[in-house]
Amino acid sequence: MIIDTHVHIYSFPSFRDLSKHIRTMEDAIAFRTRYPELYKCNSTEEPTDNADDLIADMDKNGVDLAVVQARAGFVSNDLVAAAAKRFPDRLVPLARVGHDQQTAGYHDDPGPVREAAPAEFERALASLGMRGIGEMFVRAFTNEIHPEKIARDLSGVMQVAEKHRVPVQIPTAWSQFGGGLYYGDPLWVDELAGRHPNVPIILTKMGRSIDRCFDSALMVAMRNVNVYFDVVGTNPQHLRLSVEKLGADRIMFGTDWSTTWRWLRDPATLHEIRMKVIDDAGLGNEDREQILWKTATKLFGLESIAGRRRSQAPAS
């Protein structure tokens, strides 16, 4: 079984076919600045449901379940929940707030977004059936740079997560979006994790193969047992060391599939790139299974849906 814990859904009409623009990882990273006029459709066009494309890619690559959240832009939690509801045995939705600022630019004053976020997350978790809080681009909630002040500003969000016993994703390292790069070094998360020991915090991308960011992520995770990683963008060496220091039961598979990244094909497809990291890390079968699905099953409470999916698999 494979559970992809890091997927961004929804697209836009102008993004229907980006095969001419994106072949390599470098193309995907530079897409926003290389084609600024095309990229503006994030803010000007109505989002379109691309869950069918996702399911097709999942089937092609042997992915059983995907934990999905909104892509950057004006994609509401209601839209994500509706898309996931179409595939209840394949897609599990997460809530997001502030991701519109990734494309439109961060507000000078993050106060209003921060103050409104707990109520929106409460609605998404209680009424929309979402299973956690997706990637928080922290600059949308605070412009503080002291760890204690950052943790203070995020306390409302963390209290909602603790109430519902759901994980929170925090991205690490670089982002293709403008601004907010300071928060990519996750050293500051130590304060947040220490104040909220009952909230699982997923440091997505685990430093994205950048030693400085990975070292910070590993230090934070070693000090706080409520901190987890996903493998998006990491390398075999960092993955192997993480398994040795933390254990595979705190690491999850993810691709970062989205309307842009899905077009990678040179030198390999997105799923092939992510799986090769696990293959090259030289992990044993037990650790591989833990990363590919067991950790996610426990952390996101997917026992029922994973059980149904496994029962539908053909006998080997």
C-alpha positions in Angstrom: 0.0 0.0 0.0 1.1 3.6 -0.7 -0.4 6.7 0.9 0.7 10.0 -0.6 0.4 12.5 2.3 1.3 15.6 0.3 -0.9 16.5 -2.6 -2.3 19.9 -3.8 -5.5 19.8 -5.8 -7.4 22.2 -8.1 -6.2 23.9 -11.2 -7.2 26.7 -13.6 -8.3 26.7 -17.2 -5.0 28.2 -18.4 -3.1 25.3 -16.6 -5.0 22.6 -18.4 -1.9 21.5 -20.4 1.5 22.7 -19.2 3.6 20.0 -20.9 5.2 22.7 -23.2 6.3 24.7 -20.2 7.3 22.1 -17.6 9.5 19.1 -18.2 12.2 19.3 -15.5 12.2 20.1 -11.8 14.0 23.4 -12.7 11.1 24.3 -15.0 8.6 23.7 -12.2 10.6 25.8 -9.8 11.0 28.7 -12.2 7.5 28.6 -13.7 6.1 31.5 -11.7 8.9 33.9 -12.7 9.5 32.5 -16.2 5.8 32.9 -17.2 4.4 35.6 -15.0 1.5 36.4 -17.2 0.4 32.8 -17.4 0.9 32.4 -13.7 -1.5 35.3 -13.0 -4.4 32.9 -13.7 -4.1 31.8 -10.1 -5.7 35.1 -9.2 -7.9 35.8 -12.2 -9.5 32.5 -13.2 -12.1 30.3 -11.4 -10.4 27.2 -10.0 -11.3 23.9 -11.6 -11.5 20.4 -10.0 -8.6 18.2 -11.2 -9.2 15.3 -8.9 -9.8 13.0 -11.9 -6.3 13.8 -13.2 -5.0 13.0 -9.7 -6.8 9.7 -9.5 -5.5 8.7 -12.9 -1.9 9.4 -11.8 -2.5 7.6 -8.5 -3.7 4.5 -10.4 -0.8 4.7 -12.8 1.7 4.8 -10.0 0.1 2.4 -7.5 -0.9 5.0 -5.0 -3.9 3.9 -2.9 -4.8 7.0 -0.9 -3.9 10.7 -1.1 -4.1 13.3 1.6 -5.1 16.4 -0.3 -5.2 20.2 0.3 -5.7 23.4 -1.7 -3.0 24.6 -4.0 -1.8 28.2 -3.9 -4.4 30.7 -4.9 -8.1 31.3 -4.2 -9.2 27.7 -3.6 -11.5 27.3 -0.6 -11.7 24.5 1.9 -15.3 23.9 0.7 -14.0 23.1 -2.8 -11.3 20.7 -1.5 -13.9 18.9 0.7 -16.2 18.6 -2.3 -13.5 17.1 -4.5 -12.5 14.6 -1.9 -16.1 13.6 -1.3 -16.3 12.4 -5.0 -13.6 9.8 -4.1 -14.3 8.9 -0.5 -12.1 5.8 -0.5 -9.2 7.5 -2.3 -8.9 11.1 -1.1 -8.6 12.6 2.4 -8.9 16.4 2.8 -6.9 18.8 4.8 -7.8 22.5 5.6 -5.7 25.5 4.7 -5.8 29.2 5.5 -3.7 32.0 4.0 -2.6 30.1 0.9 -4.1 32.8 -1.3 -1.3 35.1 -0.2 1.3 32.8 -1.7 0.2 34.1 -5.1 -1.3 37.5 -4.3 1.4 38.6 -1.9 1.5 38.6 1.9 -0.5 41.2 3.9 1.4 43.9 5.7 -0.7 43.1 8.8 -1.2 39.4 9.3 -3.5 40.1 12.3 -6.9 39.8 10.6 -6.0 36.4 9.0 -4.5 35.1 12.2 -7.6 36.1 14.2 -10.0 34.5 11.7 -8.0 31.3 11.2 -9.1 29.3 14.3 -12.8 29.7 13.4 -12.2 28.6 9.8 -10.2 25.6 10.9 -12.8 24.7 13.4 -15.5 24.8 10.7 -13.3 22.7 8.3 -12.5 20.0 10.8 -16.0 19.9 12.5 -18.3 20.4 9.5 -16.3 19.6 6.4 -14.8 16.4 7.7 -11.2 17.4 7.1 -8.5 15.3 8.8 -5.9 18.0 9.6 -4.3 21.3 8.9 -2.4 21.5 5.6 0.8 23.5 5.0 0.8 26.7 6.9 2.8 29.4 5.1 3.7 31.0 8.4 4.1 34.5 7.1 0.4 34.6 6.4 -0.2 34.4 10.2 2.7 36.4 11.7 5.5 38.7 10.8 7.4 38.0 14.0 10.8 36.5 13.8 11.4 35.5 17.5 10.4 31.8 18.1 8.4 32.7 21.2 6.5 35.4 19.4 5.8 33.1 16.4 4.5 30.4 18.8 2.3 33.0 20.5 0.8 34.1 17.2 0.1 30.4 16.1 -1.4 29.4 19.5 -5.0 29.8 18.3 -4.5 27.5 15.4 -2.7 24.9 17.5 -5.4 24.9 20.1 -7.9 23.9 17.4 -5.6 21.2 16.2 -5.2 19.9 19.7 -9.0 19.9 20.3 -9.6 17.7 17.2 -6.4 15.7 17.7 -5.2 16.3 14.2 -1.7 17.0 12.7 -0.5 20.3 11.4 1.9 20.6 8.4 4.6 23.3 8.3 6.8 23.6 5.2 10.6 23.8 5.4 13.4 25.2 3.1 12.7 27.1 0.0 9.4 27.8 -1.8 8.8 28.8 -5.4 6.5 31.6 -4.1 7.7 35.0 -3.2 8.4 36.1 0.4 8.4 34.2 3.7 11.7 32.4 3.1 12.9 33.1 6.7 10.3 30.6 8.1 11.8 27.8 5.9 14.5 27.2 8.4 12.4 25.2 11.0 14.6 25.9 14.1 11.8 28.2 15.4 9.4 25.2 15.4 11.1 23.8 18.5 9.3 26.4 20.6 5.9 25.7 18.9 6.3 21.9 19.4 7.4 22.3 23.0 4.4 24.4 23.8 1.9 22.0 22.1 3.3 18.5 22.8 -0.1 16.9 22.0 -0.2 18.3 18.4 1.6 16.3 15.7 3.6 18.7 13.6 4.7 17.5 10.2 7.8 19.3 8.9 7.1 18.8 5.2 10.0 18.4 2.8 12.3 17.8 5.8 14.7 20.5 4.6 14.3 19.8 0.9 17.9 18.4 0.6 19.4 21.6 2.0 21.8 20.7 4.8 21.2 23.8 6.8 17.4 23.3 6.8 17.6 19.5 7.3 19.9 19.9 10.3 17.5 22.3 11.9 14.6 20.0 11.2 16.4 17.0 12.6 17.4 18.9 15.8 13.8 19.9 16.4 12.5 16.4 15.7 15.0 14.8 18.0 14.0 17.1 20.9 10.2 16.7 20.2 8.5 13.4 19.7 5.5 15.1 18.3 7.4 16.2 15.2 7.2 14.2 12.0 8.7 14.4 8.5 7.5 13.7 4.9 10.0 12.8 2.2 9.1 15.4 -0.4 12.2 16.9 -2.0 14.7 15.1 0.4 17.6 13.0 -0.6 18.6 9.4 0.3 21.3 10.4 2.8 18.9 12.7 4.7 16.2 10.1 4.7 18.5 7.3 5.9 19.8 9.5 8.8 16.3 10.5 9.7 15.3 6.8 10.0 18.3 6.1 12.1 17.7 9.0 14.5 13.9 9.2 14.6 12.6 5.9 13.3 10.5 5.2 10.2 7.3 5.6 12.3 7.8 9.3 12.2 8.3 9.6 8.5 5.8 9.6 5.6 5.7 9.3 1.9 4.7 12.4 -0.2 5.0 13.7 -3.7 3.9 17.3 -3.7 1.7 16.5 -6.7 0.0 19.6 -8.1 -1.3 21.1 -11.3 2.3 22.2 -12.1 4.5 19.5 -10.6 2.5 16.7 -12.2 4.1 17.5 -15.6 7.7 16.5 -14.6 9.1 13.8 -17.0 12.8 14.6 -17.5 14.7 12.6 -16.2 11.7 10.9 -14.6 8.1 11.5 -13.5 7.3 13.0 -10.1 6.3 9.7 -8.6 9.4 8.0 -9.9 11.6 10.8 -8.4 10.0 10.4 -5.0 10.2 6.6 -5.0 13.8 6.6 -6.1 14.8 8.4 -2.9 13.3 5.7 -0.8 14.9 3.0 -3.0 18.3 4.6 -2.9 18.2 5.0 0.9 18.6 1.3 1.2 15.8 0.8 3.8 14.5 -2.6 4.9 11.0 -3.8 4.1 9.6 -2.9 7.5 10.9 0.7 7.3 9.6 1.1 3.7 6.2 -0.1 4.7 6.2 2.3 7.7 7.1 5.3 5.5 4.8 4.3 2.5 1.6 3.9 4.5 1.7 2.8 8.2 2.8 6.1 9.7 0.2 8.1 7.8 -2.5 5.6 8.6 -1.9 6.1 12.3 -1.3 9.9 12.2 -4.3 10.8 10.1 -6.6 8.2 11.6 -7.0 6.3 8.3 -7.5 2.8 9.7 -11.0 2.4 8.3 -10.3 3.8 4.8 -7.0 2.0 4.5 -8.6 -1.2 5.6 -11.2 -1.0 2.9 -8.6 -0.2 0.3 -6.5 -3.1 1.3 -9.5 -5.5 1.3 -10.1 -4.4 -2.3 -6.6 -5.3 -3.5 -6.2 -8.4 -5.6 -4.6 -11.4 -3.8 -0.9 -11.8 -4.7 
